[in-house]
Amino acid sequence: MSRPVRIGVQLQPQHAPEYRVIRDAVLRSEDVGVDIVFNWDHFFPLTGDPNGAHFECWTMLAAVAEQTERVEIGALVTGGGYRNPDLLADMARTVDHISGGRLILGIGAGWFQRDYDEYGYEFGTAGSRLTLLKEYLARITDRLRKLNPQPIREIPILIGGGGEKKTLRLVAEYAAMWHIFADLDALAHKNQVLADHCAAVGTDQARIERSVQWPGVEKAPAFVDAGVTTFTIGVSGPDYDLSEIERAVRWRDEVNPEPVSGLA
């Protein structure tokens, strides 16, 4: 295993009527020992009361950047068509500086039609949204190279999705991380598709970190054997129950190799 196993939490910014509840969940997540704190980029709840309390993604990420000290942070994932891509690159660079170089730029094509309809974006089709994402990724990476000051580190881009013709091609071209919802059989197939795209564009597919939703302690080892090293657990307000996070972190600490000390 070339990378250690990592555990992320997706603090879904829904059904928390006061931001202090989310702030407390961020603090508890870092204290528990997670490696990454994600949120998501929607404008309305995805579960429960569709008109329940909800907060915006990137303003929240700036607050999380200031609040935390150790964890990486990011959106799982940013809606590709929700913001001007040059502005998004600037936002990401700024949050990266606020965090001291801990931002992951998660992005996808978008899918939740209510977000588009109520905020005035064109929903289009899955194909048109992926075409837009391709255009935006080129603009984002170009703008990141032009900004002054530069990001503290080369901001890793995480792309979410499993479309074999377009999404995985973008993963091969742009991503340092890839997040997918898939069982083991589907993951094995899409891993091969991604490897083919990487070969076509000259990317070392081994450098792309694989990320999935947490399948539980019993199933997680098989995903590690399949190349997954990042697992994320979604929790929602208003309670933000971290009990499964704690189990996942304990498992992570059991399976990761002991650090080697005393070597130059």
C-alpha positions as CSV (number, residue, x, y, z in Angstrom):
1,M,0.0,0.0,0.0
2,S,1.7,3.2,-1.2
3,R,-0.6,5.5,0.8
4,P,-1.9,5.3,4.3
5,V,-5.6,4.8,4.8
6,R,-7.4,8.1,5.5
7,I,-10.8,8.8,7.0
8,G,-12.9,11.8,6.0
9,V,-16.2,13.1,7.4
10,Q,-18.7,14.9,5.2
11,L,-20.5,17.4,7.5
12,Q,-23.6,17.9,5.5
13,P,-24.6,21.5,6.1
14,Q,-28.3,20.7,6.4
15,H,-30.8,20.8,9.3
16,A,-28.6,22.8,11.6
17,P,-30.5,26.0,12.3
18,E,-27.5,27.7,14.0
19,Y,-24.0,27.6,12.5
20,R,-22.5,27.0,16.0
21,V,-23.8,23.5,15.7
22,I,-21.6,22.9,12.6
23,R,-18.7,24.7,14.2
24,D,-18.9,22.3,17.1
25,A,-19.1,19.3,14.8
26,V,-15.9,20.5,13.0
27,L,-14.1,20.7,16.3
28,R,-15.3,17.3,17.4
29,S,-14.3,15.8,14.1
30,E,-10.7,17.1,14.3
31,D,-10.5,16.0,17.9
32,V,-11.7,12.5,17.0
33,G,-8.8,12.2,14.6
34,V,-10.3,12.4,11.1
35,D,-7.9,13.3,8.2
36,I,-10.3,15.3,6.1
37,V,-13.4,17.5,6.9
38,F,-15.6,17.8,3.8
39,N,-19.0,19.5,3.3
40,W,-21.1,19.6,0.2
41,D,-22.1,22.2,-2.4
42,H,-25.9,22.3,-2.4
43,F,-28.4,25.0,-1.6
44,F,-31.2,22.9,-0.1
45,P,-31.3,19.7,2.0
46,L,-31.0,16.5,0.1
47,T,-32.7,14.4,2.9
48,G,-35.4,15.1,5.4
49,D,-37.4,18.3,5.1
50,P,-36.6,19.7,1.6
51,N,-37.1,23.2,3.0
52,G,-35.1,22.7,6.2
53,A,-32.1,24.8,7.4
54,H,-29.1,24.8,5.1
55,F,-25.8,26.7,4.7
56,E,-23.6,27.6,1.7
57,C,-20.5,25.6,1.0
58,W,-17.6,27.9,0.3
59,T,-18.2,30.5,3.0
60,M,-18.4,27.6,5.4
61,L,-15.1,26.3,4.1
62,A,-13.4,29.6,4.9
63,A,-14.7,29.4,8.4
64,V,-13.5,25.8,8.8
65,A,-10.1,26.7,7.4
66,E,-9.7,29.3,10.2
67,Q,-11.1,27.0,12.9
68,T,-9.0,23.9,12.2
69,E,-5.3,23.2,12.5
70,R,-4.5,19.8,11.1
71,V,-7.2,18.3,8.9
72,E,-7.5,18.8,5.2
73,I,-10.7,20.5,4.1
74,G,-12.9,20.6,1.0
75,A,-16.2,20.2,-0.7
76,L,-17.4,16.7,-1.7
77,V,-18.0,18.2,-4.2
78,T,-18.4,21.7,-5.6
79,G,-21.1,22.0,-8.3
80,G,-19.1,22.7,-11.4
81,G,-21.5,25.2,-12.9
82,Y,-22.4,27.2,-9.8
83,R,-19.6,29.7,-10.0
84,N,-17.4,31.5,-12.5
85,P,-14.4,29.1,-12.7
86,D,-11.8,31.9,-12.5
87,L,-13.5,33.2,-9.4
88,L,-13.7,29.6,-8.0
89,A,-9.9,29.2,-8.5
90,D,-9.4,32.5,-6.6
91,M,-11.7,31.4,-3.8
92,A,-9.8,28.1,-3.5
93,R,-6.4,29.8,-3.4
94,T,-7.7,32.1,-0.7
95,V,-9.1,29.3,1.4
96,D,-5.9,27.4,0.9
97,H,-4.0,30.3,2.4
98,I,-6.4,30.7,5.3
99,S,-5.9,27.0,6.1
100,G,-2.1,27.1,5.7
101,G,-2.2,24.8,2.6
102,R,-4.8,22.2,3.6
103,L,-7.5,22.7,0.9
104,I,-8.7,19.9,-1.5
105,L,-10.6,21.3,-4.5
106,G,-13.4,18.8,-4.9
107,I,-15.5,19.4,-8.0
108,G,-18.1,17.5,-10.1
109,A,-20.6,18.2,-12.9
110,G,-23.6,18.7,-10.6
111,W,-26.9,16.9,-10.6
112,F,-29.5,18.3,-8.2
113,Q,-32.0,20.1,-10.4
114,R,-33.5,22.2,-7.7
115,D,-30.2,23.9,-7.0
116,Y,-30.1,25.0,-10.7
117,D,-33.7,26.0,-11.0
118,E,-34.0,28.1,-7.9
119,Y,-30.6,29.8,-8.2
120,G,-31.0,30.6,-11.9
121,Y,-28.5,28.2,-13.4
122,E,-29.2,26.3,-16.6
123,F,-29.6,22.7,-15.7
124,G,-29.1,21.3,-19.3
125,T,-28.3,17.7,-19.6
126,A,-25.7,15.4,-18.0
127,G,-23.7,15.7,-21.2
128,S,-23.8,19.5,-21.3
129,R,-22.9,19.7,-17.6
130,L,-19.9,17.5,-18.2
131,T,-18.9,19.6,-21.2
132,L,-19.0,22.7,-19.0
133,L,-17.0,20.9,-16.3
134,K,-14.3,20.2,-18.8
135,E,-14.2,23.8,-19.9
136,Y,-14.1,25.0,-16.3
137,L,-11.3,22.6,-15.2
138,A,-9.1,24.1,-17.9
139,R,-9.9,27.6,-16.7
140,I,-9.5,26.8,-13.1
141,T,-6.0,25.2,-13.5
142,D,-5.0,28.1,-15.8
143,R,-6.1,30.7,-13.3
144,L,-4.4,28.9,-10.4
145,R,-1.1,29.3,-12.2
146,K,-1.7,33.1,-12.7
147,L,-2.7,34.1,-9.1
148,N,-0.5,36.2,-6.9
149,P,0.3,35.0,-4.4
150,Q,0.3,31.4,-5.5
151,P,-1.5,28.8,-3.5
152,I,0.6,27.5,-0.6
153,R,0.8,24.1,-2.3
154,E,-0.4,22.7,-5.6
155,I,-4.0,22.4,-4.6
156,P,-5.1,18.7,-5.2
157,I,-8.2,18.5,-7.4
158,L,-10.7,15.8,-6.4
159,I,-13.3,14.9,-9.1
160,G,-16.4,13.0,-8.1
161,G,-18.3,10.7,-10.5
162,G,-18.0,7.5,-12.5
163,G,-19.0,8.3,-16.1
164,E,-16.7,6.2,-18.2
165,K,-16.5,8.4,-21.4
166,K,-16.2,11.9,-20.0
167,T,-15.8,12.0,-16.2
168,L,-13.1,9.4,-15.9
169,R,-11.2,11.1,-18.8
170,L,-11.3,14.3,-16.8
171,V,-10.1,12.4,-13.7
172,A,-7.1,11.2,-15.8
173,E,-6.3,14.7,-17.1
174,Y,-6.8,16.8,-13.9
175,A,-7.4,14.9,-10.7
176,A,-5.2,14.0,-7.8
177,M,-8.1,12.3,-6.1
178,W,-11.2,10.5,-7.5
179,H,-14.4,9.9,-5.5
180,I,-16.9,7.3,-6.6
181,F,-20.0,5.6,-5.3
182,A,-19.5,2.0,-6.3
183,D,-19.5,-1.6,-5.1
184,L,-16.4,-3.7,-5.5
185,D,-17.3,-5.1,-8.9
186,A,-18.1,-1.7,-10.3
187,L,-15.0,-0.2,-8.8
188,A,-12.8,-2.9,-10.4
189,H,-14.3,-2.2,-13.8
190,K,-14.1,1.6,-13.5
191,N,-10.5,1.4,-12.2
192,Q,-9.6,-0.4,-15.5
193,V,-11.5,2.3,-17.5
194,L,-9.6,5.0,-15.6
195,A,-6.3,3.2,-16.2
196,D,-7.0,3.1,-19.9
197,H,-7.7,6.9,-19.9
198,C,-4.6,7.5,-18.0
199,A,-2.5,5.6,-20.5
200,A,-4.1,7.6,-23.3
201,V,-3.2,10.9,-21.8
202,G,0.2,9.9,-20.3
203,T,-0.8,10.0,-16.6
204,D,0.5,7.6,-14.0
205,Q,-2.8,6.2,-12.7
206,A,-1.2,5.2,-9.5
207,R,-0.8,8.8,-8.5
208,I,-4.6,9.3,-8.3
209,E,-6.0,8.6,-4.9
210,R,-9.1,6.5,-4.8
211,S,-11.9,7.6,-2.5
212,V,-15.3,6.0,-1.6
213,Q,-18.0,6.2,0.9
214,W,-17.3,4.3,4.1
215,P,-18.7,0.7,3.7
216,G,-18.2,-0.3,7.3
217,V,-15.4,-2.1,9.2
218,E,-16.2,-5.5,7.8
219,K,-16.1,-4.5,4.1
220,A,-13.5,-1.8,4.2
221,P,-10.4,-4.1,3.9
222,A,-11.7,-5.4,0.5
223,F,-11.8,-1.9,-0.8
224,V,-8.3,-1.3,0.4
225,D,-7.2,-4.4,-1.5
226,A,-8.9,-2.8,-4.5
227,G,-6.8,0.3,-4.2
228,V,-9.0,2.6,-2.1
229,T,-7.2,4.6,0.6
230,T,-9.7,7.3,1.5
231,F,-13.1,6.6,3.1
232,T,-15.7,9.3,3.9
233,I,-18.7,9.1,6.2
234,G,-21.5,11.6,5.7
235,V,-23.3,12.9,8.8
236,S,-26.2,15.4,8.9
237,G,-27.5,18.0,11.3
238,P,-28.8,18.8,13.7
239,D,-27.0,16.2,15.9
240,Y,-23.9,15.3,13.8
241,D,-23.5,11.9,15.3
242,L,-19.8,10.9,15.0
243,S,-20.0,7.4,16.5
244,E,-19.3,5.7,13.2
245,I,-16.5,8.1,12.6
246,E,-14.9,7.0,15.8
247,R,-15.1,3.4,14.7
248,A,-13.6,4.1,11.4
249,V,-10.7,6.1,12.9
250,R,-9.9,3.2,15.3
251,W,-9.9,0.8,12.3
252,R,-7.7,3.1,10.3
253,D,-5.1,3.2,13.2
254,E,-5.1,-0.6,13.2
255,V,-4.5,-1.1,9.5
256,N,-2.0,1.7,8.8
257,P,1.6,0.7,9.1
258,E,3.5,2.0,12.1
259,P,5.6,5.1,11.2
260,V,9.3,4.4,10.9
261,S,11.5,6.7,12.9
262,G,15.2,7.3,13.0
263,L,15.7,7.1,9.2
264,A,17.2,10.0,7.2
